[in-house]
Amino acid sequence: MRKRTSVRAVWDKDVTSLLKSLGVLDSLVAGEFQCAVCSKSVDLENLGAIFSKDGAVKVTCDTISCVRIVTSAEVASPLG
């Protein structure tokens, strides 16, 4: 049987508020984040997913395959 994964969503208009509350907005805007799957640089324009792993905030780019990997596997923990 396939394991169910809970995926939380946030409206586009609320993404900056979420990132600010997580303390990572400035770093993301500055291009300091890399996709946790493909290592591509991630900013507000190509942000795909935000998740927690080992207590740290991680992101993926907006490539469907990268988002799918973290939302369908036991790679990520939900935030909040």
HTML snippet that shows the backbone in 3Dmol.js (N, CA, C, O; Angstrom):
<script src="https://3Dmol.org/build/3Dmol-min.js"></script>
<div id="view" style="width:600px;height:400px;position:relative"></div>
<script>
const pdb = `
ATOM      1  N   MET A   1       0.834  -1.177   0.000  1.00  0.00           N
ATOM      2  CA  MET A   1       0.000   0.000   0.000  1.00  0.00           C
ATOM      3  C   MET A   1       0.885   1.248   0.000  1.00  0.00           C
ATOM      4  O   MET A   1       1.917   1.282   0.671  1.00  0.00           O
ATOM      5  N   ARG A   2       0.493   2.232  -0.725  1.00  0.00           N
ATOM      6  CA  ARG A   2       1.235   3.466  -0.861  1.00  0.00           C
ATOM      7  C   ARG A   2       1.062   4.342   0.376  1.00  0.00           C
ATOM      8  O   ARG A   2      -0.053   4.497   0.876  1.00  0.00           O
ATOM      9  N   LYS A   3       2.151   4.913   0.869  1.00  0.00           N
ATOM     10  CA  LYS A   3       2.102   5.786   2.036  1.00  0.00           C
ATOM     11  C   LYS A   3       1.580   7.162   1.633  1.00  0.00           C
ATOM     12  O   LYS A   3       1.964   7.699   0.594  1.00  0.00           O
ATOM     13  N   ARG A   4       0.715   7.719   2.449  1.00  0.00           N
ATOM     14  CA  ARG A   4       0.175   9.047   2.189  1.00  0.00           C
ATOM     15  C   ARG A   4       1.113  10.103   2.746  1.00  0.00           C
ATOM     16  O   ARG A   4       1.700   9.927   3.814  1.00  0.00           O
ATOM     17  N   THR A   5       1.248  11.187   2.025  1.00  0.00           N
ATOM     18  CA  THR A   5       2.067  12.301   2.444  1.00  0.00           C
ATOM     19  C   THR A   5       1.202  13.540   2.535  1.00  0.00           C
ATOM     20  O   THR A   5       0.413  13.818   1.632  1.00  0.00           O
ATOM     21  N   SER A   6       1.341  14.276   3.603  1.00  0.00           N
ATOM     22  CA  SER A   6       0.607  15.521   3.777  1.00  0.00           C
ATOM     23  C   SER A   6       1.425  16.656   3.172  1.00  0.00           C
ATOM     24  O   SER A   6       2.603  16.819   3.489  1.00  0.00           O
ATOM     25  N   VAL A   7       0.801  17.429   2.311  1.00  0.00           N
ATOM     26  CA  VAL A   7       1.467  18.558   1.682  1.00  0.00           C
ATOM     27  C   VAL A   7       0.688  19.816   2.035  1.00  0.00           C
ATOM     28  O   VAL A   7      -0.510  19.910   1.768  1.00  0.00           O
ATOM     29  N   ARG A   8       1.370  20.773   2.632  1.00  0.00           N
ATOM     30  CA  ARG A   8       0.734  22.047   2.970  1.00  0.00           C
ATOM     31  C   ARG A   8       1.026  23.041   1.858  1.00  0.00           C
ATOM     32  O   ARG A   8       2.084  22.999   1.230  1.00  0.00           O
ATOM     33  N   ALA A   9       0.083  23.925   1.628  1.00  0.00           N
ATOM     34  CA  ALA A   9       0.233  24.918   0.564  1.00  0.00           C
ATOM     35  C   ALA A   9       0.096  26.316   1.144  1.00  0.00           C
ATOM     36  O   ALA A   9      -0.508  26.511   2.199  1.00  0.00           O
ATOM     37  N   VAL A  10       0.662  27.279   0.445  1.00  0.00           N
ATOM     38  CA  VAL A  10       0.561  28.678   0.840  1.00  0.00           C
ATOM     39  C   VAL A  10       0.279  29.493  -0.427  1.00  0.00           C
ATOM     40  O   VAL A  10       0.814  29.207  -1.497  1.00  0.00           O
ATOM     41  N   TRP A  11      -0.557  30.496  -0.284  1.00  0.00           N
ATOM     42  CA  TRP A  11      -0.862  31.371  -1.418  1.00  0.00           C
ATOM     43  C   TRP A  11       0.383  32.156  -1.816  1.00  0.00           C
ATOM     44  O   TRP A  11       1.212  32.482  -0.967  1.00  0.00           O
ATOM     45  N   ASP A  12       0.514  32.458  -3.105  1.00  0.00           N
ATOM     46  CA  ASP A  12       1.652  33.239  -3.589  1.00  0.00           C
ATOM     47  C   ASP A  12       1.824  34.534  -2.804  1.00  0.00           C
ATOM     48  O   ASP A  12       2.945  34.926  -2.480  1.00  0.00           O
ATOM     49  N   LYS A  13       0.718  35.193  -2.502  1.00  0.00           N
ATOM     50  CA  LYS A  13       0.782  36.480  -1.804  1.00  0.00           C
ATOM     51  C   LYS A  13       1.311  36.348  -0.373  1.00  0.00           C
ATOM     52  O   LYS A  13       1.720  37.341   0.228  1.00  0.00           O
ATOM     53  N   ASP A  14       1.305  35.136   0.173  1.00  0.00           N
ATOM     54  CA  ASP A  14       1.745  34.912   1.549  1.00  0.00           C
ATOM     55  C   ASP A  14       3.144  34.295   1.656  1.00  0.00           C
ATOM     56  O   ASP A  14       3.639  34.081   2.763  1.00  0.00           O
ATOM     57  N   VAL A  15       3.775  34.010   0.533  1.00  0.00           N
ATOM     58  CA  VAL A  15       5.081  33.340   0.555  1.00  0.00           C
ATOM     59  C   VAL A  15       6.131  34.195   1.263  1.00  0.00           C
ATOM     60  O   VAL A  15       6.881  33.681   2.092  1.00  0.00           O
ATOM     61  N   THR A  16       6.195  35.487   0.950  1.00  0.00           N
ATOM     62  CA  THR A  16       7.217  36.325   1.587  1.00  0.00           C
ATOM     63  C   THR A  16       7.011  36.400   3.094  1.00  0.00           C
ATOM     64  O   THR A  16       7.982  36.417   3.851  1.00  0.00           O
ATOM     65  N   SER A  17       5.758  36.445   3.538  1.00  0.00           N
ATOM     66  CA  SER A  17       5.487  36.463   4.985  1.00  0.00           C
ATOM     67  C   SER A  17       5.950  35.163   5.640  1.00  0.00           C
ATOM     68  O   SER A  17       6.529  35.188   6.726  1.00  0.00           O
ATOM     69  N   LEU A  18       5.701  34.039   4.989  1.00  0.00           N
ATOM     70  CA  LEU A  18       6.141  32.746   5.513  1.00  0.00           C
ATOM     71  C   LEU A  18       7.663  32.695   5.596  1.00  0.00           C
ATOM     72  O   LEU A  18       8.223  32.304   6.620  1.00  0.00           O
ATOM     73  N   LEU A  19       8.326  33.091   4.515  1.00  0.00           N
ATOM     74  CA  LEU A  19       9.790  33.065   4.491  1.00  0.00           C
ATOM     75  C   LEU A  19      10.379  33.989   5.550  1.00  0.00           C
ATOM     76  O   LEU A  19      11.382  33.656   6.181  1.00  0.00           O
ATOM     77  N   LYS A  20       9.758  35.146   5.744  1.00  0.00           N
ATOM     78  CA  LYS A  20      10.221  36.081   6.767  1.00  0.00           C
ATOM     79  C   LYS A  20      10.050  35.473   8.157  1.00  0.00           C
ATOM     80  O   LYS A  20      10.942  35.591   8.998  1.00  0.00           O
ATOM     81  N   SER A  21       8.908  34.821   8.405  1.00  0.00           N
ATOM     82  CA  SER A  21       8.667  34.209   9.722  1.00  0.00           C
ATOM     83  C   SER A  21       9.638  33.056   9.995  1.00  0.00           C
ATOM     84  O   SER A  21       9.937  32.752  11.150  1.00  0.00           O
ATOM     85  N   LEU A  22      10.123  32.424   8.941  1.00  0.00           N
ATOM     86  CA  LEU A  22      11.100  31.346   9.081  1.00  0.00           C
ATOM     87  C   LEU A  22      12.533  31.872   9.183  1.00  0.00           C
ATOM     88  O   LEU A  22      13.467  31.117   9.450  1.00  0.00           O
ATOM     89  N   GLY A  23      12.690  33.186   8.964  1.00  0.00           N
ATOM     90  CA  GLY A  23      14.005  33.811   9.065  1.00  0.00           C
ATOM     91  C   GLY A  23      14.909  33.568   7.874  1.00  0.00           C
ATOM     92  O   GLY A  23      16.132  33.647   7.996  1.00  0.00           O
ATOM     93  N   VAL A  24      14.316  33.271   6.708  1.00  0.00           N
ATOM     94  CA  VAL A  24      15.141  32.953   5.541  1.00  0.00           C
ATOM     95  C   VAL A  24      14.878  33.849   4.330  1.00  0.00           C
ATOM     96  O   VAL A  24      15.479  33.643   3.276  1.00  0.00           O
ATOM     97  N   LEU A  25      14.004  34.824   4.460  1.00  0.00           N
ATOM     98  CA  LEU A  25      13.647  35.666   3.312  1.00  0.00           C
ATOM     99  C   LEU A  25      14.865  36.365   2.728  1.00  0.00           C
ATOM    100  O   LEU A  25      15.098  36.294   1.522  1.00  0.00           O
ATOM    101  N   ASP A  26      15.643  37.040   3.566  1.00  0.00           N
ATOM    102  CA  ASP A  26      16.799  37.788   3.059  1.00  0.00           C
ATOM    103  C   ASP A  26      17.803  36.878   2.363  1.00  0.00           C
ATOM    104  O   ASP A  26      18.350  37.237   1.320  1.00  0.00           O
ATOM    105  N   SER A  27      18.045  35.710   2.933  1.00  0.00           N
ATOM    106  CA  SER A  27      18.991  34.763   2.324  1.00  0.00           C
ATOM    107  C   SER A  27      18.487  34.249   0.991  1.00  0.00           C
ATOM    108  O   SER A  27      19.265  34.088   0.050  1.00  0.00           O
ATOM    109  N   LEU A  28      17.188  33.989   0.901  1.00  0.00           N
ATOM    110  CA  LEU A  28      16.622  33.505  -0.357  1.00  0.00           C
ATOM    111  C   LEU A  28      16.693  34.591  -1.427  1.00  0.00           C
ATOM    112  O   LEU A  28      17.076  34.319  -2.565  1.00  0.00           O
ATOM    113  N   VAL A  29      16.327  35.817  -1.065  1.00  0.00           N
ATOM    114  CA  VAL A  29      16.382  36.936  -2.014  1.00  0.00           C
ATOM    115  C   VAL A  29      17.817  37.163  -2.486  1.00  0.00           C
ATOM    116  O   VAL A  29      18.047  37.515  -3.643  1.00  0.00           O
ATOM    117  N   ALA A  30      18.772  36.962  -1.592  1.00  0.00           N
ATOM    118  CA  ALA A  30      20.190  37.155  -1.932  1.00  0.00           C
ATOM    119  C   ALA A  30      20.769  36.003  -2.753  1.00  0.00           C
ATOM    120  O   ALA A  30      21.933  36.046  -3.152  1.00  0.00           O
ATOM    121  N   GLY A  31      19.956  34.971  -3.005  1.00  0.00           N
ATOM    122  CA  GLY A  31      20.418  33.846  -3.816  1.00  0.00           C
ATOM    123  C   GLY A  31      21.314  32.876  -3.074  1.00  0.00           C
ATOM    124  O   GLY A  31      22.122  32.183  -3.692  1.00  0.00           O
ATOM    125  N   GLU A  32      21.183  32.818  -1.755  1.00  0.00           N
ATOM    126  CA  GLU A  32      22.044  31.961  -0.949  1.00  0.00           C
ATOM    127  C   GLU A  32      21.510  30.533  -0.783  1.00  0.00           C
ATOM    128  O   GLU A  32      22.163  29.694  -0.161  1.00  0.00           O
ATOM    129  N   PHE A  33      20.335  30.260  -1.334  1.00  0.00           N
ATOM    130  CA  PHE A  33      19.770  28.918  -1.231  1.00  0.00           C
ATOM    131  C   PHE A  33      19.974  28.146  -2.526  1.00  0.00           C
ATOM    132  O   PHE A  33      19.953  28.717  -3.616  1.00  0.00           O
ATOM    133  N   GLN A  34      20.171  26.843  -2.387  1.00  0.00           N
ATOM    134  CA  GLN A  34      20.257  25.953  -3.539  1.00  0.00           C
ATOM    135  C   GLN A  34      19.172  24.900  -3.402  1.00  0.00           C
ATOM    136  O   GLN A  34      18.782  24.531  -2.294  1.00  0.00           O
ATOM    137  N   CYS A  35      18.693  24.424  -4.537  1.00  0.00           N
ATOM    138  CA  CYS A  35      17.694  23.357  -4.547  1.00  0.00           C
ATOM    139  C   CYS A  35      18.273  22.135  -3.838  1.00  0.00           C
ATOM    140  O   CYS A  35      19.394  21.713  -4.123  1.00  0.00           O
ATOM    141  N   ALA A  36      17.506  21.581  -2.924  1.00  0.00           N
ATOM    142  CA  ALA A  36      17.953  20.417  -2.159  1.00  0.00           C
ATOM    143  C   ALA A  36      18.072  19.163  -3.025  1.00  0.00           C
ATOM    144  O   ALA A  36      18.650  18.163  -2.599  1.00  0.00           O
ATOM    145  N   VAL A  37      17.529  19.219  -4.228  1.00  0.00           N
ATOM    146  CA  VAL A  37      17.566  18.054  -5.118  1.00  0.00           C
ATOM    147  C   VAL A  37      18.628  18.216  -6.207  1.00  0.00           C
ATOM    148  O   VAL A  37      19.492  17.353  -6.364  1.00  0.00           O
ATOM    149  N   CYS A  38      18.568  19.315  -6.957  1.00  0.00           N
ATOM    150  CA  CYS A  38      19.461  19.465  -8.118  1.00  0.00           C
ATOM    151  C   CYS A  38      20.570  20.501  -7.930  1.00  0.00           C
ATOM    152  O   CYS A  38      21.411  20.673  -8.813  1.00  0.00           O
ATOM    153  N   SER A  39      20.579  21.186  -6.798  1.00  0.00           N
ATOM    154  CA  SER A  39      21.601  22.186  -6.447  1.00  0.00           C
ATOM    155  C   SER A  39      21.538  23.481  -7.254  1.00  0.00           C
ATOM    156  O   SER A  39      22.446  24.307  -7.154  1.00  0.00           O
ATOM    157  N   LYS A  40      20.498  23.675  -8.040  1.00  0.00           N
ATOM    158  CA  LYS A  40      20.308  24.913  -8.786  1.00  0.00           C
ATOM    159  C   LYS A  40      20.052  26.056  -7.792  1.00  0.00           C
ATOM    160  O   LYS A  40      19.420  25.837  -6.759  1.00  0.00           O
ATOM    161  N   SER A  41      20.527  27.249  -8.085  1.00  0.00           N
ATOM    162  CA  SER A  41      20.286  28.416  -7.234  1.00  0.00           C
ATOM    163  C   SER A  41      18.776  28.714  -7.207  1.00  0.00           C
ATOM    164  O   SER A  41      18.107  28.677  -8.239  1.00  0.00           O
ATOM    165  N   VAL A  42      18.257  29.008  -6.007  1.00  0.00           N
ATOM    166  CA  VAL A  42      16.824  29.258  -5.847  1.00  0.00           C
ATOM    167  C   VAL A  42      16.609  30.648  -5.263  1.00  0.00           C
ATOM    168  O   VAL A  42      17.265  31.044  -4.300  1.00  0.00           O
ATOM    169  N   ASP A  43      15.669  31.384  -5.869  1.00  0.00           N
ATOM    170  CA  ASP A  43      15.255  32.683  -5.349  1.00  0.00           C
ATOM    171  C   ASP A  43      13.730  32.751  -5.403  1.00  0.00           C
ATOM    172  O   ASP A  43      13.082  31.729  -5.630  1.00  0.00           O
ATOM    173  N   LEU A  44      13.154  33.914  -5.203  1.00  0.00           N
ATOM    174  CA  LEU A  44      11.692  34.018  -5.197  1.00  0.00           C
ATOM    175  C   LEU A  44      11.062  33.677  -6.545  1.00  0.00           C
ATOM    176  O   LEU A  44       9.911  33.245  -6.602  1.00  0.00           O
ATOM    177  N   GLU A  45      11.805  33.866  -7.619  1.00  0.00           N
ATOM    178  CA  GLU A  45      11.264  33.616  -8.956  1.00  0.00           C
ATOM    179  C   GLU A  45      11.128  32.138  -9.292  1.00  0.00           C
ATOM    180  O   GLU A  45      10.252  31.770 -10.076  1.00  0.00           O
ATOM    181  N   ASN A  46      11.966  31.286  -8.725  1.00  0.00           N
ATOM    182  CA  ASN A  46      11.914  29.863  -9.081  1.00  0.00           C
ATOM    183  C   ASN A  46      11.757  28.949  -7.859  1.00  0.00           C
ATOM    184  O   ASN A  46      12.142  27.780  -7.897  1.00  0.00           O
ATOM    185  N   LEU A  47      11.191  29.490  -6.783  1.00  0.00           N
ATOM    186  CA  LEU A  47      10.947  28.714  -5.572  1.00  0.00           C
ATOM    187  C   LEU A  47       9.833  27.706  -5.815  1.00  0.00           C
ATOM    188  O   LEU A  47       8.742  28.069  -6.255  1.00  0.00           O
ATOM    189  N   GLY A  48      10.114  26.437  -5.526  1.00  0.00           N
ATOM    190  CA  GLY A  48       9.123  25.390  -5.759  1.00  0.00           C
ATOM    191  C   GLY A  48       8.500  24.861  -4.483  1.00  0.00           C
ATOM    192  O   GLY A  48       7.277  24.755  -4.386  1.00  0.00           O
ATOM    193  N   ALA A  49       9.331  24.526  -3.497  1.00  0.00           N
ATOM    194  CA  ALA A  49       8.839  23.968  -2.237  1.00  0.00           C
ATOM    195  C   ALA A  49       9.750  24.405  -1.103  1.00  0.00           C
ATOM    196  O   ALA A  49      10.944  24.636  -1.291  1.00  0.00           O
ATOM    197  N   ILE A  50       9.153  24.512   0.081  1.00  0.00           N
ATOM    198  CA  ILE A  50       9.875  24.848   1.302  1.00  0.00           C
ATOM    199  C   ILE A  50       9.609  23.706   2.270  1.00  0.00           C
ATOM    200  O   ILE A  50       8.459  23.308   2.454  1.00  0.00           O
ATOM    201  N   PHE A  51      10.660  23.171   2.892  1.00  0.00           N
ATOM    202  CA  PHE A  51      10.459  22.072   3.830  1.00  0.00           C
ATOM    203  C   PHE A  51      11.558  22.078   4.877  1.00  0.00           C
ATOM    204  O   PHE A  51      12.518  22.842   4.783  1.00  0.00           O
ATOM    205  N   SER A  52      11.408  21.229   5.861  1.00  0.00           N
ATOM    206  CA  SER A  52      12.385  21.123   6.931  1.00  0.00           C
ATOM    207  C   SER A  52      13.059  19.765   6.870  1.00  0.00           C
ATOM    208  O   SER A  52      12.408  18.741   6.666  1.00  0.00           O
ATOM    209  N   LYS A  53      14.363  19.771   7.048  1.00  0.00           N
ATOM    210  CA  LYS A  53      15.115  18.520   7.114  1.00  0.00           C
ATOM    211  C   LYS A  53      16.212  18.691   8.158  1.00  0.00           C
ATOM    212  O   LYS A  53      17.012  19.624   8.093  1.00  0.00           O
ATOM    213  N   ASP A  54      16.235  17.783   9.113  1.00  0.00           N
ATOM    214  CA  ASP A  54      17.218  17.833  10.192  1.00  0.00           C
ATOM    215  C   ASP A  54      17.209  19.192  10.899  1.00  0.00           C
ATOM    216  O   ASP A  54      18.256  19.691  11.311  1.00  0.00           O
ATOM    217  N   GLY A  55      16.021  19.783  11.036  1.00  0.00           N
ATOM    218  CA  GLY A  55      15.872  21.041  11.749  1.00  0.00           C
ATOM    219  C   GLY A  55      16.219  22.285  10.960  1.00  0.00           C
ATOM    220  O   GLY A  55      16.158  23.390  11.498  1.00  0.00           O
ATOM    221  N   ALA A  56      16.582  22.131   9.695  1.00  0.00           N
ATOM    222  CA  ALA A  56      16.946  23.278   8.862  1.00  0.00           C
ATOM    223  C   ALA A  56      15.905  23.491   7.768  1.00  0.00           C
ATOM    224  O   ALA A  56      15.311  22.535   7.269  1.00  0.00           O
ATOM    225  N   VAL A  57      15.688  24.753   7.401  1.00  0.00           N
ATOM    226  CA  VAL A  57      14.781  25.081   6.305  1.00  0.00           C
ATOM    227  C   VAL A  57      15.501  24.798   4.999  1.00  0.00           C
ATOM    228  O   VAL A  57      16.616  25.270   4.779  1.00  0.00           O
ATOM    229  N   LYS A  58      14.862  24.031   4.139  1.00  0.00           N
ATOM    230  CA  LYS A  58      15.399  23.680   2.826  1.00  0.00           C
ATOM    231  C   LYS A  58      14.387  24.101   1.766  1.00  0.00           C
ATOM    232  O   LYS A  58      13.213  24.309   2.072  1.00  0.00           O
ATOM    233  N   VAL A  59      14.835  24.223   0.537  1.00  0.00           N
ATOM    234  CA  VAL A  59      13.952  24.594  -0.579  1.00  0.00           C
ATOM    235  C   VAL A  59      14.266  23.737  -1.797  1.00  0.00           C
ATOM    236  O   VAL A  59      15.315  23.099  -1.889  1.00  0.00           O
ATOM    237  N   THR A  60      13.319  23.749  -2.725  1.00  0.00           N
ATOM    238  CA  THR A  60      13.580  23.190  -4.051  1.00  0.00           C
ATOM    239  C   THR A  60      13.295  24.271  -5.076  1.00  0.00           C
ATOM    240  O   THR A  60      12.596  25.247  -4.805  1.00  0.00           O
ATOM    241  N   CYS A  61      13.853  24.070  -6.260  1.00  0.00           N
ATOM    242  CA  CYS A  61      13.501  24.933  -7.382  1.00  0.00           C
ATOM    243  C   CYS A  61      12.097  24.531  -7.852  1.00  0.00           C
ATOM    244  O   CYS A  61      11.496  23.603  -7.312  1.00  0.00           O
ATOM    245  N   ASP A  62      11.593  25.229  -8.845  1.00  0.00           N
ATOM    246  CA  ASP A  62      10.234  24.957  -9.303  1.00  0.00           C
ATOM    247  C   ASP A  62      10.145  23.880 -10.386  1.00  0.00           C
ATOM    248  O   ASP A  62       9.091  23.695 -10.994  1.00  0.00           O
ATOM    249  N   THR A  63      11.244  23.175 -10.624  1.00  0.00           N
ATOM    250  CA  THR A  63      11.203  22.050 -11.552  1.00  0.00           C
ATOM    251  C   THR A  63      10.312  20.962 -10.955  1.00  0.00           C
ATOM    252  O   THR A  63      10.496  20.562  -9.806  1.00  0.00           O
ATOM    253  N   ILE A  64       9.355  20.493 -11.737  1.00  0.00           N
ATOM    254  CA  ILE A  64       8.368  19.528 -11.243  1.00  0.00           C
ATOM    255  C   ILE A  64       9.030  18.301 -10.627  1.00  0.00           C
ATOM    256  O   ILE A  64       8.584  17.826  -9.582  1.00  0.00           O
ATOM    257  N   SER A  65      10.065  17.788 -11.241  1.00  0.00           N
ATOM    258  CA  SER A  65      10.700  16.578 -10.710  1.00  0.00           C
ATOM    259  C   SER A  65      11.325  16.823  -9.336  1.00  0.00           C
ATOM    260  O   SER A  65      11.301  15.931  -8.489  1.00  0.00           O
ATOM    261  N   CYS A  66      11.879  18.000  -9.099  1.00  0.00           N
ATOM    262  CA  CYS A  66      12.469  18.306  -7.790  1.00  0.00           C
ATOM    263  C   CYS A  66      11.384  18.431  -6.724  1.00  0.00           C
ATOM    264  O   CYS A  66      11.528  17.894  -5.626  1.00  0.00           O
ATOM    265  N   VAL A  67      10.311  19.128  -7.039  1.00  0.00           N
ATOM    266  CA  VAL A  67       9.199  19.271  -6.091  1.00  0.00           C
ATOM    267  C   VAL A  67       8.594  17.904  -5.798  1.00  0.00           C
ATOM    268  O   VAL A  67       8.298  17.590  -4.645  1.00  0.00           O
ATOM    269  N   ARG A  68       8.411  17.102  -6.820  1.00  0.00           N
ATOM    270  CA  ARG A  68       7.816  15.769  -6.651  1.00  0.00           C
ATOM    271  C   ARG A  68       8.662  14.898  -5.717  1.00  0.00           C
ATOM    272  O   ARG A  68       8.115  14.163  -4.895  1.00  0.00           O
ATOM    273  N   ILE A  69       9.973  14.974  -5.837  1.00  0.00           N
ATOM    274  CA  ILE A  69      10.849  14.155  -5.000  1.00  0.00           C
ATOM    275  C   ILE A  69      10.634  14.462  -3.519  1.00  0.00           C
ATOM    276  O   ILE A  69      10.518  13.539  -2.713  1.00  0.00           O
ATOM    277  N   VAL A  70      10.580  15.733  -3.150  1.00  0.00           N
ATOM    278  CA  VAL A  70      10.443  16.052  -1.727  1.00  0.00           C
ATOM    279  C   VAL A  70       9.008  15.944  -1.211  1.00  0.00           C
ATOM    280  O   VAL A  70       8.796  15.830  -0.004  1.00  0.00           O
ATOM    281  N   THR A  71       8.040  15.978  -2.094  1.00  0.00           N
ATOM    282  CA  THR A  71       6.651  15.858  -1.636  1.00  0.00           C
ATOM    283  C   THR A  71       6.148  14.421  -1.680  1.00  0.00           C
ATOM    284  O   THR A  71       5.090  14.121  -1.126  1.00  0.00           O
ATOM    285  N   SER A  72       6.879  13.541  -2.322  1.00  0.00           N
ATOM    286  CA  SER A  72       6.398  12.152  -2.420  1.00  0.00           C
ATOM    287  C   SER A  72       7.272  11.170  -1.664  1.00  0.00           C
ATOM    288  O   SER A  72       6.950   9.983  -1.613  1.00  0.00           O
ATOM    289  N   ALA A  73       8.356  11.623  -1.080  1.00  0.00           N
ATOM    290  CA  ALA A  73       9.271  10.730  -0.365  1.00  0.00           C
ATOM    291  C   ALA A  73       9.372  11.152   1.097  1.00  0.00           C
ATOM    292  O   ALA A  73       8.784  12.150   1.514  1.00  0.00           O
ATOM    293  N   GLU A  74      10.106  10.395   1.840  1.00  0.00           N
ATOM    294  CA  GLU A  74      10.320  10.724   3.243  1.00  0.00           C
ATOM    295  C   GLU A  74      11.557  11.603   3.400  1.00  0.00           C
ATOM    296  O   GLU A  74      12.326  11.454   4.350  1.00  0.00           O
ATOM    297  N   VAL A  75      11.733  12.507   2.467  1.00  0.00           N
ATOM    298  CA  VAL A  75      12.880  13.397   2.470  1.00  0.00           C
ATOM    299  C   VAL A  75      12.616  14.589   3.386  1.00  0.00           C
ATOM    300  O   VAL A  75      13.522  15.053   4.077  1.00  0.00           O
ATOM    301  N   ALA A  76      11.385  15.083   3.394  1.00  0.00           N
ATOM    302  CA  ALA A  76      11.059  16.333   4.044  1.00  0.00           C
ATOM    303  C   ALA A  76      10.108  16.153   5.207  1.00  0.00           C
ATOM    304  O   ALA A  76       9.358  15.180   5.289  1.00  0.00           O
ATOM    305  N   SER A  77      10.163  17.123   6.102  1.00  0.00           N
ATOM    306  CA  SER A  77       9.196  17.233   7.174  1.00  0.00           C
ATOM    307  C   SER A  77       8.401  18.504   6.923  1.00  0.00           C
ATOM    308  O   SER A  77       8.967  19.497   6.465  1.00  0.00           O
ATOM    309  N   PRO A  78       7.094  18.501   7.211  1.00  0.00           N
ATOM    310  CA  PRO A  78       6.315  19.722   7.007  1.00  0.00           C
ATOM    311  C   PRO A  78       6.767  20.826   7.957  1.00  0.00           C
ATOM    312  O   PRO A  78       7.250  20.552   9.055  1.00  0.00           O
ATOM    313  N   LEU A  79       6.610  22.051   7.532  1.00  0.00           N
ATOM    314  CA  LEU A  79       6.925  23.198   8.377  1.00  0.00           C
ATOM    315  C   LEU A  79       5.703  23.555   9.194  1.00  0.00           C
ATOM    316  O   LEU A  79       4.572  23.363   8.748  1.00  0.00           O
ATOM    317  N   GLY A  80       5.923  24.068  10.376  1.00  0.00           N
ATOM    318  CA  GLY A  80       4.841  24.590  11.199  1.00  0.00           C
ATOM    319  C   GLY A  80       4.062  23.590  11.848  1.00  0.00           C
ATOM    320  O   GLY A  80       3.119  23.914  12.570  1.00  0.00           O
TER     321      GLY A  80
END
`;
const viewer = $3Dmol.createViewer("view");
viewer.addModel(pdb, "pdb");
viewer.setStyle({}, {cartoon: {color: "spectrum"}});
viewer.zoomTo();
viewer.render();
</script>
